[in-house]
Amino acid sequence: MIVLLRWMLGWSEFSIEGNVGDFLNAAKKVLWMVRKQDGIVFARCLTKNYKYICDIAKKKGCYLKKYDSKGLTYILKKYKFRIGLAVGASIFIFFMFISNFFVCEVKVSGNIQIDDEKIFQVCDKFGLHAGNIVFNIDEKQIEFELEKLFPQIAWVSVNRVASKYYIEISEAREKPDIIDKSGPCNVTAAFDGEIISVEPYGGFSLVEAGDFVTKNQLLVSGIQEIENSNEVIYSHADAKIIARVERNNEIRRQKFIARSQKTGTRQNKKNLLLFCFKIPMDFQQIKENAVKSEESLEAVELFGIRLPIFVQNNIYDIYDETNVDGDFEQIRRMLANDQQKWELKELAGSKIVSRSYIFEESDSELILKAKLNVEQRIDEKHPIQMQ
């Protein structure tokens, strides 16, 4: 801190010849870095104290010779006739100060289930967007609205760092439906099929291998009535039941592919970039079928000094979209790939005995109809509602 202060005030370095001892004793309060080099004593002092040092040297019979002077005061003195530099520096400092009172950027993190755009829409509604004054923004209100609109959010925090806002989100994990293992329940069939094996772990089994069952049919009961008695036994039914079932799936894709072609027409859009602000230099709207192809930045100069202001020039190519017939073989491969993804997701842990694909064609679509014979678990638990 002392070094920075001395640099801002400016300092001078000089040599001392003559009655050095008396001089140093009289001026030691304003000197530093006193040293002897090649038989000559050197010292430093603040520039404003140099005249005072020279008066002491005359009284003590010493001769001072200045070797170097450094600091902010000498830099300003050197460039005092360069008006552009002073104006540019003043403008830079002014806008750096002003920019702290405006929103420069909004970033969101931690969101997986919720799109960034939906979060930005809520923030924009309550004034949290680039260019707005920070004094008009209520961070707590934005946090409350986000939690109210998105039940997936466990907690949210809106933090401001200088002119940037950071929205940190933690999403709640969906809890799976949990069956109370101590509570009574039944086991039913999730699909139609032929039973291959039954491994009961609890309850009273109503089916065996070779039986044909339908969807939602009771397979293992958690209720049993005692014969010749009014007593009813409730238990937690559980079983691993494998059956051969038929699974069908249908996937569609468009036959036509939209392709864009350049029309040869271009659109030019200029913006003024002032720190974190983007100011349009014209009011023309970019066409929907326009794609940015070139971008350039040109610095603004004042009296030969480059300012932290840029002119952004964007060039857009205009495209025309047309529908053309797609490659049928390629579309079939895409359909087969979609079907493979479906099988990996829906039939994980199951054994596919056989499969057949049928491709059909409509006016605008290619359709893949898949028929599979699968050996898989069909047991589903359902709690028994007690009265």
Secondary structure, DSSP 8 states (H G I E B T S, - for coil): -HHHHHHHH-EEEEEEEESHHHHHHHHGGG-EEEEEETTEEEEEEEGGGHHHHHHHHHHHTEEEEEEEEESHHHHHHHTTT-HHHHHHHHHHHHHHHHHTTB--EEEEES-SSS-HHHHHHHHHHTT-STTSBGGG--HHHHHHHHHHH-TTEEEEEEEEETTEEEEEEEE---------TTS-EEEEESS-EEEEEEEEEESEE---TT-EE-TT-EEEESEEE-TTSS-EEE-B-EEEEEEEEEEEEEEEEESEEEEEEEEEEEEEEEEEEETTEEEESS-----TTEEEEEEEEEEEEETTEEEEEEEEEEEEEEEEEEEEE--HHHHHHHHHHHHHHHHHHHSTT-EEEEEEEEEEE-SSEEEEEEEEEEEEE-EEEEE----
